[in-house]
């Protein structure tokens, strides 16, 4: 699952990619050129919950849209 957003002025915000599982497997991220292109989460159900969605709102959405 991916939580993604575009701000009102057209900027693309960093997404959160949620993988299904109980722990991160570093092989999932091995081919990334840059580690700051997205935030990653993992949950056994494979979709968002308040433990993943709320931090994304506070850490990514709020910080990246605060100025505008």
PDB file of N, CA, C, O and CB in Angstrom:
ATOM      1  N   UNK A   1       0.838  -1.155   0.000  1.00  0.00           N
ATOM      2  CA  UNK A   1       0.000   0.000   0.000  1.00  0.00           C
ATOM      3  C   UNK A   1       0.891   1.228   0.000  1.00  0.00           C
ATOM      4  O   UNK A   1       1.996   1.213   0.542  1.00  0.00           O
ATOM      5  CB  UNK A   1      -0.957  -0.008   1.199  1.00  0.00           C
ATOM      6  N   UNK A   2       0.398   2.283  -0.611  1.00  0.00           N
ATOM      7  CA  UNK A   2       1.148   3.534  -0.649  1.00  0.00           C
ATOM      8  C   UNK A   2       0.234   4.664  -0.189  1.00  0.00           C
ATOM      9  O   UNK A   2      -0.889   4.809  -0.671  1.00  0.00           O
ATOM     10  CB  UNK A   2       1.709   3.815  -2.080  1.00  0.00           C
ATOM     11  N   UNK A   3       0.740   5.463   0.755  1.00  0.00           N
ATOM     12  CA  UNK A   3       0.071   6.703   1.140  1.00  0.00           C
ATOM     13  C   UNK A   3       0.801   7.787   0.379  1.00  0.00           C
ATOM     14  O   UNK A   3       2.008   7.964   0.542  1.00  0.00           O
ATOM     15  CB  UNK A   3       0.089   6.955   2.720  1.00  0.00           C
ATOM     16  N   UNK A   4       0.067   8.517  -0.458  1.00  0.00           N
ATOM     17  CA  UNK A   4       0.712   9.556  -1.256  1.00  0.00           C
ATOM     18  C   UNK A   4      -0.181  10.774  -1.327  1.00  0.00           C
ATOM     19  O   UNK A   4      -1.392  10.690  -1.122  1.00  0.00           O
ATOM     20  CB  UNK A   4       1.038   9.045  -2.669  1.00  0.00           C
ATOM     21  N   UNK A   5       0.438  11.918  -1.622  1.00  0.00           N
ATOM     22  CA  UNK A   5      -0.328  13.162  -1.697  1.00  0.00           C
ATOM     23  C   UNK A   5       0.410  14.160  -2.576  1.00  0.00           C
ATOM     24  O   UNK A   5       1.630  14.107  -2.732  1.00  0.00           O
ATOM     25  CB  UNK A   5      -0.569  13.753  -0.284  1.00  0.00           C
ATOM     26  N   UNK A   6      -0.367  15.069  -3.141  1.00  0.00           N
ATOM     27  CA  UNK A   6       0.166  16.201  -3.896  1.00  0.00           C
ATOM     28  C   UNK A   6      -0.399  17.444  -3.234  1.00  0.00           C
ATOM     29  O   UNK A   6      -1.601  17.521  -2.978  1.00  0.00           O
ATOM     30  CB  UNK A   6      -0.210  16.130  -5.441  1.00  0.00           C
ATOM     31  N   UNK A   7       0.460  18.422  -2.952  1.00  0.00           N
ATOM     32  CA  UNK A   7      -0.009  19.630  -2.285  1.00  0.00           C
ATOM     33  C   UNK A   7      -0.837  20.482  -3.245  1.00  0.00           C
ATOM     34  O   UNK A   7      -0.851  20.247  -4.453  1.00  0.00           O
ATOM     35  CB  UNK A   7       1.179  20.440  -1.738  1.00  0.00           C
ATOM     36  N   UNK A   8      -1.517  21.461  -2.690  1.00  0.00           N
ATOM     37  CA  UNK A   8      -2.355  22.336  -3.492  1.00  0.00           C
ATOM     38  C   UNK A   8      -1.589  23.112  -4.541  1.00  0.00           C
ATOM     39  O   UNK A   8      -2.151  23.509  -5.562  1.00  0.00           O
ATOM     40  CB  UNK A   8      -3.073  23.285  -2.609  1.00  0.00           C
ATOM     41  N   UNK A   9      -0.290  23.332  -4.292  1.00  0.00           N
ATOM     42  CA  UNK A   9       0.523  24.064  -5.278  1.00  0.00           C
ATOM     43  C   UNK A   9       1.245  23.127  -6.247  1.00  0.00           C
ATOM     44  O   UNK A   9       2.098  23.569  -7.016  1.00  0.00           O
ATOM     45  CB  UNK A   9       1.546  24.942  -4.563  1.00  0.00           C
ATOM     46  N   UNK A  10       0.905  21.833  -6.212  1.00  0.00           N
ATOM     47  CA  UNK A  10       1.434  20.882  -7.189  1.00  0.00           C
ATOM     48  C   UNK A  10       2.675  20.119  -6.784  1.00  0.00           C
ATOM     49  O   UNK A  10       3.165  19.305  -7.566  1.00  0.00           O
ATOM     50  CB  UNK A  10       1.723  21.586  -8.414  1.00  0.00           C
ATOM     51  N   UNK A  11       3.205  20.347  -5.587  1.00  0.00           N
ATOM     52  CA  UNK A  11       4.381  19.601  -5.137  1.00  0.00           C
ATOM     53  C   UNK A  11       3.991  18.181  -4.742  1.00  0.00           C
ATOM     54  O   UNK A  11       2.971  17.967  -4.086  1.00  0.00           O
ATOM     55  CB  UNK A  11       5.059  20.318  -3.953  1.00  0.00           C
ATOM     56  N   UNK A  12       4.797  17.229  -5.141  1.00  0.00           N
ATOM     57  CA  UNK A  12       4.573  15.828  -4.776  1.00  0.00           C
ATOM     58  C   UNK A  12       5.269  15.579  -3.446  1.00  0.00           C
ATOM     59  O   UNK A  12       6.465  15.831  -3.301  1.00  0.00           O
ATOM     60  CB  UNK A  12       5.102  14.844  -5.889  1.00  0.00           C
ATOM     61  N   UNK A  13       4.510  15.084  -2.478  1.00  0.00           N
ATOM     62  CA  UNK A  13       5.069  14.807  -1.162  1.00  0.00           C
ATOM     63  C   UNK A  13       5.664  13.410  -1.136  1.00  0.00           C
ATOM     64  O   UNK A  13       5.281  12.540  -1.918  1.00  0.00           O
ATOM     65  CB  UNK A  13       3.999  14.957  -0.069  1.00  0.00           C
ATOM     66  N   UNK A  14       6.615  13.207  -0.215  1.00  0.00           N
ATOM     67  CA  UNK A  14       7.219  11.885  -0.060  1.00  0.00           C
ATOM     68  C   UNK A  14       6.160  10.876   0.346  1.00  0.00           C
ATOM     69  O   UNK A  14       5.438  11.118   1.313  1.00  0.00           O
ATOM     70  CB  UNK A  14       8.356  11.919   0.978  1.00  0.00           C
ATOM     71  N   UNK A  15       6.039   9.762  -0.344  1.00  0.00           N
ATOM     72  CA  UNK A  15       5.030   8.758   0.021  1.00  0.00           C
ATOM     73  C   UNK A  15       5.502   7.867   1.163  1.00  0.00           C
ATOM     74  O   UNK A  15       6.686   7.832   1.499  1.00  0.00           O
ATOM     75  CB  UNK A  15       4.680   7.897  -1.188  1.00  0.00           C
ATOM     76  N   UNK A  16       4.564   7.160   1.742  1.00  0.00           N
ATOM     77  CA  UNK A  16       4.893   6.084   2.675  1.00  0.00           C
ATOM     78  C   UNK A  16       4.499   4.784   1.993  1.00  0.00           C
ATOM     79  O   UNK A  16       3.352   4.609   1.582  1.00  0.00           O
ATOM     80  CB  UNK A  16       4.159   6.259   4.071  1.00  0.00           C
ATOM     81  N   UNK A  17       5.432   3.902   1.879  1.00  0.00           N
ATOM     82  CA  UNK A  17       5.198   2.593   1.279  1.00  0.00           C
ATOM     83  C   UNK A  17       5.097   1.582   2.421  1.00  0.00           C
ATOM     84  O   UNK A  17       6.028   1.418   3.210  1.00  0.00           O
ATOM     85  CB  UNK A  17       6.343   2.206   0.259  1.00  0.00           C
ATOM     86  N   UNK A  18       3.953   0.913   2.490  1.00  0.00           N
ATOM     87  CA  UNK A  18       3.708  -0.048   3.566  1.00  0.00           C
ATOM     88  C   UNK A  18       3.770  -1.455   2.986  1.00  0.00           C
ATOM     89  O   UNK A  18       2.983  -1.824   2.115  1.00  0.00           O
ATOM     90  CB  UNK A  18       2.327   0.211   4.256  1.00  0.00           C
ATOM     91  N   UNK A  19       4.708  -2.215   3.480  1.00  0.00           N
ATOM     92  CA  UNK A  19       4.871  -3.600   3.054  1.00  0.00           C
ATOM     93  C   UNK A  19       4.141  -4.518   4.023  1.00  0.00           C
ATOM     94  O   UNK A  19       4.062  -4.237   5.219  1.00  0.00           O
ATOM     95  CB  UNK A  19       6.367  -3.978   2.964  1.00  0.00           C
ATOM     96  N   UNK A  20       3.614  -5.607   3.503  1.00  0.00           N
ATOM     97  CA  UNK A  20       2.953  -6.605   4.337  1.00  0.00           C
ATOM     98  C   UNK A  20       4.011  -7.512   4.948  1.00  0.00           C
ATOM     99  O   UNK A  20       4.851  -8.064   4.238  1.00  0.00           O
ATOM    100  CB  UNK A  20       1.921  -7.430   3.516  1.00  0.00           C
ATOM    101  N   UNK A  21       3.965  -7.663   6.258  1.00  0.00           N
ATOM    102  CA  UNK A  21       4.915  -8.526   6.940  1.00  0.00           C
ATOM    103  C   UNK A  21       5.021  -8.151   8.402  1.00  0.00           C
ATOM    104  O   UNK A  21       4.249  -7.336   8.907  1.00  0.00           O
ATOM    105  CB  UNK A  21       6.282  -8.452   6.275  1.00  0.00           C
ATOM    106  N   UNK A  22       5.978  -8.751   9.072  1.00  0.00           N
ATOM    107  CA  UNK A  22       6.172  -8.477  10.492  1.00  0.00           C
ATOM    108  C   UNK A  22       7.464  -7.721  10.757  1.00  0.00           C
ATOM    109  O   UNK A  22       7.674  -7.225  11.863  1.00  0.00           O
ATOM    110  CB  UNK A  22       6.167  -9.770  11.277  1.00  0.00           C
ATOM    111  N   UNK A  23       8.326  -7.626   9.763  1.00  0.00           N
ATOM    112  CA  UNK A  23       9.595  -6.911   9.923  1.00  0.00           C
ATOM    113  C   UNK A  23      10.079  -6.462   8.550  1.00  0.00           C
ATOM    114  O   UNK A  23       9.678  -7.013   7.525  1.00  0.00           O
ATOM    115  CB  UNK A  23      10.668  -7.808  10.626  1.00  0.00           C
ATOM    116  N   UNK A  24      10.940  -5.462   8.545  1.00  0.00           N
ATOM    117  CA  UNK A  24      11.523  -4.991   7.281  1.00  0.00           C
ATOM    118  C   UNK A  24      12.549  -5.998   6.779  1.00  0.00           C
ATOM    119  O   UNK A  24      13.323  -6.552   7.560  1.00  0.00           O
ATOM    120  CB  UNK A  24      12.178  -3.594   7.459  1.00  0.00           C
ATOM    121  N   UNK A  25      12.548  -6.224   5.502  1.00  0.00           N
ATOM    122  CA  UNK A  25      13.552  -7.051   4.841  1.00  0.00           C
ATOM    123  C   UNK A  25      14.390  -6.104   3.999  1.00  0.00           C
ATOM    124  O   UNK A  25      13.880  -5.518   3.043  1.00  0.00           O
ATOM    125  CB  UNK A  25      12.898  -8.204   3.963  1.00  0.00           C
ATOM    126  N   UNK A  26      15.637  -5.944   4.324  1.00  0.00           N
ATOM    127  CA  UNK A  26      16.473  -4.939   3.673  1.00  0.00           C
ATOM    128  C   UNK A  26      16.627  -5.183   2.170  1.00  0.00           C
ATOM    129  O   UNK A  26      16.961  -4.255   1.433  1.00  0.00           O
ATOM    130  CB  UNK A  26      17.836  -4.910   4.325  1.00  0.00           C
ATOM    131  N   UNK A  27      16.396  -6.389   1.710  1.00  0.00           N
ATOM    132  CA  UNK A  27      16.434  -6.676   0.281  1.00  0.00           C
ATOM    133  C   UNK A  27      15.383  -5.902  -0.500  1.00  0.00           C
ATOM    134  O   UNK A  27      15.549  -5.651  -1.694  1.00  0.00           O
ATOM    135  CB  UNK A  27      16.250  -8.150   0.050  1.00  0.00           C
ATOM    136  N   UNK A  28      14.281  -5.516   0.186  1.00  0.00           N
ATOM    137  CA  UNK A  28      13.236  -4.729  -0.467  1.00  0.00           C
ATOM    138  C   UNK A  28      13.770  -3.385  -0.939  1.00  0.00           C
ATOM    139  O   UNK A  28      13.294  -2.831  -1.930  1.00  0.00           O
ATOM    140  CB  UNK A  28      12.060  -4.518   0.480  1.00  0.00           C
ATOM    141  N   UNK A  29      14.763  -2.864  -0.221  1.00  0.00           N
ATOM    142  CA  UNK A  29      15.251  -1.505  -0.462  1.00  0.00           C
ATOM    143  C   UNK A  29      16.642  -1.461  -1.093  1.00  0.00           C
ATOM    144  O   UNK A  29      17.178  -0.377  -1.323  1.00  0.00           O
ATOM    145  CB  UNK A  29      15.269  -0.741   0.831  1.00  0.00           C
ATOM    146  N   UNK A  30      17.220  -2.599  -1.369  1.00  0.00           N
ATOM    147  CA  UNK A  30      18.614  -2.671  -1.814  1.00  0.00           C
ATOM    148  C   UNK A  30      18.896  -1.892  -3.095  1.00  0.00           C
ATOM    149  O   UNK A  30      19.988  -1.341  -3.240  1.00  0.00           O
ATOM    150  CB  UNK A  30      18.997  -4.100  -2.019  1.00  0.00           C
ATOM    151  N   UNK A  31      17.957  -1.829  -4.016  1.00  0.00           N
ATOM    152  CA  UNK A  31      18.221  -1.177  -5.301  1.00  0.00           C
ATOM    153  C   UNK A  31      17.826   0.295  -5.339  1.00  0.00           C
ATOM    154  O   UNK A  31      17.901   0.927  -6.393  1.00  0.00           O
ATOM    155  CB  UNK A  31      17.496  -1.905  -6.388  1.00  0.00           C
ATOM    156  N   UNK A  32      17.415   0.838  -4.226  1.00  0.00           N
ATOM    157  CA  UNK A  32      17.069   2.260  -4.204  1.00  0.00           C
ATOM    158  C   UNK A  32      18.332   3.099  -4.398  1.00  0.00           C
ATOM    159  O   UNK A  32      19.356   2.847  -3.763  1.00  0.00           O
ATOM    160  CB  UNK A  32      16.362   2.638  -2.870  1.00  0.00           C
ATOM    161  N   UNK A  33      18.253   4.075  -5.260  1.00  0.00           N
ATOM    162  CA  UNK A  33      19.387   4.968  -5.491  1.00  0.00           C
ATOM    163  C   UNK A  33      19.539   5.955  -4.335  1.00  0.00           C
ATOM    164  O   UNK A  33      20.650   6.271  -3.909  1.00  0.00           O
ATOM    165  CB  UNK A  33      19.214   5.726  -6.820  1.00  0.00           C
ATOM    166  N   UNK A  34      18.396   6.434  -3.839  1.00  0.00           N
ATOM    167  CA  UNK A  34      18.384   7.370  -2.711  1.00  0.00           C
ATOM    168  C   UNK A  34      17.453   6.815  -1.647  1.00  0.00           C
ATOM    169  O   UNK A  34      16.367   6.325  -1.955  1.00  0.00           O
ATOM    170  CB  UNK A  34      17.935   8.807  -3.156  1.00  0.00           C
ATOM    171  N   UNK A  35      17.875   6.892  -0.417  1.00  0.00           N
ATOM    172  CA  UNK A  35      17.078   6.344   0.686  1.00  0.00           C
ATOM    173  C   UNK A  35      16.012   7.328   1.173  1.00  0.00           C
ATOM    174  O   UNK A  35      15.158   6.953   1.977  1.00  0.00           O
ATOM    175  CB  UNK A  35      17.988   5.960   1.846  1.00  0.00           C
ATOM    176  N   UNK A  36      16.045   8.588   0.701  1.00  0.00           N
ATOM    177  CA  UNK A  36      15.097   9.592   1.187  1.00  0.00           C
ATOM    178  C   UNK A  36      13.922   9.827   0.237  1.00  0.00           C
ATOM    179  O   UNK A  36      13.208  10.820   0.380  1.00  0.00           O
ATOM    180  CB  UNK A  36      15.817  10.893   1.420  1.00  0.00           C
ATOM    181  N   UNK A  37      13.711   8.940  -0.720  1.00  0.00           N
ATOM    182  CA  UNK A  37      12.632   9.127  -1.693  1.00  0.00           C
ATOM    183  C   UNK A  37      11.263   8.759  -1.127  1.00  0.00           C
ATOM    184  O   UNK A  37      10.236   9.174  -1.664  1.00  0.00           O
ATOM    185  CB  UNK A  37      12.906   8.299  -2.932  1.00  0.00           C
ATOM    186  N   UNK A  38      11.247   7.989  -0.053  1.00  0.00           N
ATOM    187  CA  UNK A  38       9.988   7.552   0.540  1.00  0.00           C
ATOM    188  C   UNK A  38      10.233   7.175   1.995  1.00  0.00           C
ATOM    189  O   UNK A  38      11.370   6.972   2.419  1.00  0.00           O
ATOM    190  CB  UNK A  38       9.380   6.356  -0.248  1.00  0.00           C
ATOM    191  N   UNK A  39       9.151   7.089   2.741  1.00  0.00           N
ATOM    192  CA  UNK A  39       9.175   6.550   4.092  1.00  0.00           C
ATOM    193  C   UNK A  39       8.602   5.145   3.992  1.00  0.00           C
ATOM    194  O   UNK A  39       7.664   4.902   3.233  1.00  0.00           O
ATOM    195  CB  UNK A  39       8.360   7.452   5.113  1.00  0.00           C
ATOM    196  N   UNK A  40       9.164   4.232   4.751  1.00  0.00           N
ATOM    197  CA  UNK A  40       8.732   2.846   4.657  1.00  0.00           C
ATOM    198  C   UNK A  40       8.152   2.367   5.972  1.00  0.00           C
ATOM    199  O   UNK A  40       8.643   2.712   7.047  1.00  0.00           O
ATOM    200  CB  UNK A  40       9.889   1.954   4.239  1.00  0.00           C
ATOM    201  N   UNK A  41       7.109   1.573   5.874  1.00  0.00           N
ATOM    202  CA  UNK A  41       6.501   0.957   7.034  1.00  0.00           C
ATOM    203  C   UNK A  41       6.208  -0.495   6.738  1.00  0.00           C
ATOM    204  O   UNK A  41       6.217  -0.930   5.587  1.00  0.00           O
ATOM    205  CB  UNK A  41       5.227   1.693   7.442  1.00  0.00           C
ATOM    206  N   UNK A  42       5.951  -1.226   7.785  1.00  0.00           N
ATOM    207  CA  UNK A  42       5.603  -2.636   7.621  1.00  0.00           C
ATOM    208  C   UNK A  42       4.518  -2.970   8.640  1.00  0.00           C
ATOM    209  O   UNK A  42       4.587  -2.559   9.799  1.00  0.00           O
ATOM    210  CB  UNK A  42       6.861  -3.567   7.800  1.00  0.00           C
ATOM    211  N   UNK A  43       3.523  -3.717   8.191  1.00  0.00           N
ATOM    212  CA  UNK A  43       2.447  -4.155   9.077  1.00  0.00           C
ATOM    213  C   UNK A  43       1.927  -5.476   8.554  1.00  0.00           C
ATOM    214  O   UNK A  43       1.858  -5.685   7.343  1.00  0.00           O
ATOM    215  CB  UNK A  43       1.302  -3.093   9.168  1.00  0.00           C
ATOM    216  N   UNK A  44       1.566  -6.355   9.445  1.00  0.00           N
ATOM    217  CA  UNK A  44       1.149  -7.711   9.048  1.00  0.00           C
ATOM    218  C   UNK A  44      -0.072  -7.733   8.137  1.00  0.00           C
ATOM    219  O   UNK A  44      -0.243  -8.683   7.373  1.00  0.00           O
ATOM    220  CB  UNK A  44       0.859  -8.531  10.273  1.00  0.00           C
ATOM    221  N   UNK A  45      -0.914  -6.724   8.198  1.00  0.00           N
ATOM    222  CA  UNK A  45      -2.095  -6.674   7.334  1.00  0.00           C
ATOM    223  C   UNK A  45      -1.780  -6.082   5.960  1.00  0.00           C
ATOM    224  O   UNK A  45      -2.471  -6.378   4.985  1.00  0.00           O
ATOM    225  CB  UNK A  45      -3.195  -5.861   8.002  1.00  0.00           C
ATOM    226  N   UNK A  46      -0.754  -5.260   5.878  1.00  0.00           N
ATOM    227  CA  UNK A  46      -0.354  -4.696   4.591  1.00  0.00           C
ATOM    228  C   UNK A  46      -1.056  -3.408   4.213  1.00  0.00           C
ATOM    229  O   UNK A  46      -0.912  -2.936   3.085  1.00  0.00           O
ATOM    230  CB  UNK A  46      -0.591  -5.687   3.534  1.00  0.00           C
ATOM    231  N   UNK A  47      -1.818  -2.824   5.140  1.00  0.00           N
ATOM    232  CA  UNK A  47      -2.427  -1.526   4.846  1.00  0.00           C
ATOM    233  C   UNK A  47      -2.147  -0.583   6.006  1.00  0.00           C
ATOM    234  O   UNK A  47      -1.506  -0.969   6.984  1.00  0.00           O
ATOM    235  CB  UNK A  47      -3.964  -1.663   4.600  1.00  0.00           C
ATOM    236  N   UNK A  48      -2.621   0.641   5.902  1.00  0.00           N
ATOM    237  CA  UNK A  48      -2.346   1.659   6.901  1.00  0.00           C
ATOM    238  C   UNK A  48      -3.149   1.437   8.173  1.00  0.00           C
ATOM    239  O   UNK A  48      -4.223   0.836   8.155  1.00  0.00           O
ATOM    240  CB  UNK A  48      -2.639   3.029   6.340  1.00  0.00           C
ATOM    241  N   UNK A  49      -2.617   1.923   9.249  1.00  0.00           N
ATOM    242  CA  UNK A  49      -3.319   1.981  10.524  1.00  0.00           C
ATOM    243  C   UNK A  49      -2.885   3.270  11.213  1.00  0.00           C
ATOM    244  O   UNK A  49      -2.051   4.000  10.675  1.00  0.00           O
ATOM    245  CB  UNK A  49      -3.018   0.711  11.418  1.00  0.00           C
ATOM    246  N   UNK A  50      -3.427   3.563  12.381  1.00  0.00           N
ATOM    247  CA  UNK A  50      -3.074   4.830  13.019  1.00  0.00           C
ATOM    248  C   UNK A  50      -1.606   4.872  13.446  1.00  0.00           C
ATOM    249  O   UNK A  50      -1.040   5.954  13.599  1.00  0.00           O
ATOM    250  CB  UNK A  50      -3.967   5.069  14.225  1.00  0.00           C
ATOM    251  N   UNK A  51      -1.001   3.735  13.636  1.00  0.00           N
ATOM    252  CA  UNK A  51       0.419   3.686  13.987  1.00  0.00           C
ATOM    253  C   UNK A  51       1.340   4.030  12.825  1.00  0.00           C
ATOM    254  O   UNK A  51       2.498   4.388  13.039  1.00  0.00           O
ATOM    255  CB  UNK A  51       0.766   2.321  14.504  1.00  0.00           C
ATOM    256  N   UNK A  52       0.837   3.926  11.592  1.00  0.00           N
ATOM    257  CA  UNK A  52       1.622   4.273  10.412  1.00  0.00           C
ATOM    258  C   UNK A  52       1.117   5.564   9.762  1.00  0.00           C
ATOM    259  O   UNK A  52       1.919   6.419   9.385  1.00  0.00           O
ATOM    260  CB  UNK A  52       1.585   3.128   9.401  1.00  0.00           C
ATOM    261  N   UNK A  53      -0.185   5.710   9.629  1.00  0.00           N
ATOM    262  CA  UNK A  53      -0.760   6.872   8.946  1.00  0.00           C
ATOM    263  C   UNK A  53      -0.576   8.173   9.702  1.00  0.00           C
ATOM    264  O   UNK A  53      -0.238   9.190   9.098  1.00  0.00           O
ATOM    265  CB  UNK A  53      -2.215   6.649   8.711  1.00  0.00           C
ATOM    266  N   UNK A  54      -0.792   8.165  11.019  1.00  0.00           N
ATOM    267  CA  UNK A  54      -0.655   9.374  11.813  1.00  0.00           C
ATOM    268  C   UNK A  54       0.784   9.902  11.817  1.00  0.00           C
ATOM    269  O   UNK A  54       0.979  11.105  11.641  1.00  0.00           O
ATOM    270  CB  UNK A  54      -1.114   9.108  13.234  1.00  0.00           C
ATOM    271  N   UNK A  55       1.788   9.058  12.010  1.00  0.00           N
ATOM    272  CA  UNK A  55       3.158   9.562  11.915  1.00  0.00           C
ATOM    273  C   UNK A  55       3.483  10.134  10.531  1.00  0.00           C
ATOM    274  O   UNK A  55       4.227  11.109  10.428  1.00  0.00           O
ATOM    275  CB  UNK A  55       4.135   8.453  12.248  1.00  0.00           C
ATOM    276  N   UNK A  56       2.931   9.534   9.459  1.00  0.00           N
ATOM    277  CA  UNK A  56       3.164  10.093   8.121  1.00  0.00           C
ATOM    278  C   UNK A  56       2.577  11.497   8.038  1.00  0.00           C
ATOM    279  O   UNK A  56       3.205  12.403   7.489  1.00  0.00           O
ATOM    280  CB  UNK A  56       2.546   9.182   7.022  1.00  0.00           C
ATOM    281  N   UNK A  57       1.368  11.681   8.585  1.00  0.00           N
ATOM    282  CA  UNK A  57       0.756  13.011   8.569  1.00  0.00           C
ATOM    283  C   UNK A  57       1.605  14.030   9.326  1.00  0.00           C
ATOM    284  O   UNK A  57       1.777  15.161   8.872  1.00  0.00           O
ATOM    285  CB  UNK A  57      -0.648  12.954   9.171  1.00  0.00           C
ATOM    286  N   UNK A  58       2.132  13.628  10.472  1.00  0.00           N
ATOM    287  CA  UNK A  58       2.926  14.545  11.293  1.00  0.00           C
ATOM    288  C   UNK A  58       4.334  14.769  10.736  1.00  0.00           C
ATOM    289  O   UNK A  58       4.813  15.902  10.676  1.00  0.00           O
ATOM    290  CB  UNK A  58       3.022  14.013  12.709  1.00  0.00           C
ATOM    291  N   UNK A  59       4.980  13.695  10.337  1.00  0.00           N
ATOM    292  CA  UNK A  59       6.386  13.771   9.931  1.00  0.00           C
ATOM    293  C   UNK A  59       6.574  14.224   8.487  1.00  0.00           C
ATOM    294  O   UNK A  59       7.526  14.947   8.194  1.00  0.00           O
ATOM    295  CB  UNK A  59       7.040  12.430  10.117  1.00  0.00           C
ATOM    296  N   UNK A  60       5.710  13.827   7.602  1.00  0.00           N
ATOM    297  CA  UNK A  60       5.872  14.136   6.182  1.00  0.00           C
ATOM    298  C   UNK A  60       4.903  15.224   5.736  1.00  0.00           C
ATOM    299  O   UNK A  60       5.325  16.310   5.337  1.00  0.00           O
ATOM    300  CB  UNK A  60       5.668  12.877   5.339  1.00  0.00           C
ATOM    301  N   UNK A  61       3.617  14.938   5.803  1.00  0.00           N
ATOM    302  CA  UNK A  61       2.616  15.867   5.280  1.00  0.00           C
ATOM    303  C   UNK A  61       2.735  17.241   5.932  1.00  0.00           C
ATOM    304  O   UNK A  61       2.825  18.251   5.235  1.00  0.00           O
ATOM    305  CB  UNK A  61       1.211  15.309   5.497  1.00  0.00           C
ATOM    306  N   UNK A  62       2.736  17.286   7.253  1.00  0.00           N
ATOM    307  CA  UNK A  62       2.783  18.569   7.957  1.00  0.00           C
ATOM    308  C   UNK A  62       4.074  19.326   7.655  1.00  0.00           C
ATOM    309  O   UNK A  62       4.029  20.514   7.338  1.00  0.00           O
ATOM    310  CB  UNK A  62       2.647  18.351   9.465  1.00  0.00           C
ATOM    311  N   UNK A  63       5.210  18.662   7.747  1.00  0.00           N
ATOM    312  CA  UNK A  63       6.494  19.345   7.508  1.00  0.00           C
ATOM    313  C   UNK A  63       6.649  19.819   6.068  1.00  0.00           C
ATOM    314  O   UNK A  63       7.180  20.904   5.826  1.00  0.00           O
ATOM    315  CB  UNK A  63       7.647  18.420   7.858  1.00  0.00           C
ATOM    316  N   UNK A  64       6.191  19.018   5.112  1.00  0.00           N
ATOM    317  CA  UNK A  64       6.397  19.373   3.712  1.00  0.00           C
ATOM    318  C   UNK A  64       5.365  20.357   3.173  1.00  0.00           C
ATOM    319  O   UNK A  64       5.548  20.917   2.093  1.00  0.00           O
ATOM    320  CB  UNK A  64       6.381  18.136   2.877  1.00  0.00           C
ATOM    321  N   UNK A  65       4.273  20.573   3.924  1.00  0.00           N
ATOM    322  CA  UNK A  65       3.266  21.525   3.457  1.00  0.00           C
ATOM    323  C   UNK A  65       3.127  22.747   4.363  1.00  0.00           C
ATOM    324  O   UNK A  65       2.380  23.669   4.038  1.00  0.00           O
ATOM    325  CB  UNK A  65       1.934  20.836   3.342  1.00  0.00           C
ATOM    326  N   UNK A  66       3.816  22.769   5.465  1.00  0.00           N
ATOM    327  CA  UNK A  66       3.688  23.846   6.460  1.00  0.00           C
ATOM    328  C   UNK A  66       3.956  25.226   5.850  1.00  0.00           C
ATOM    329  O   UNK A  66       3.202  26.164   6.111  1.00  0.00           O
ATOM    330  CB  UNK A  66       4.654  23.601   7.628  1.00  0.00           C
ATOM    331  N   UNK A  67       4.989  25.366   5.062  1.00  0.00           N
ATOM    332  CA  UNK A  67       5.376  26.669   4.511  1.00  0.00           C
ATOM    333  C   UNK A  67       4.327  27.246   3.561  1.00  0.00           C
ATOM    334  O   UNK A  67       4.124  28.459   3.514  1.00  0.00           O
ATOM    335  CB  UNK A  67       6.701  26.545   3.786  1.00  0.00           C
ATOM    336  N   UNK A  68       3.671  26.382   2.814  1.00  0.00           N
ATOM    337  CA  UNK A  68       2.704  26.890   1.848  1.00  0.00           C
ATOM    338  C   UNK A  68       1.315  26.795   2.418  1.00  0.00           C
ATOM    339  O   UNK A  68       0.348  27.174   1.757  1.00  0.00           O
ATOM    340  CB  UNK A  68       2.790  26.127   0.526  1.00  0.00           C
TER     341      UNK A  68
END
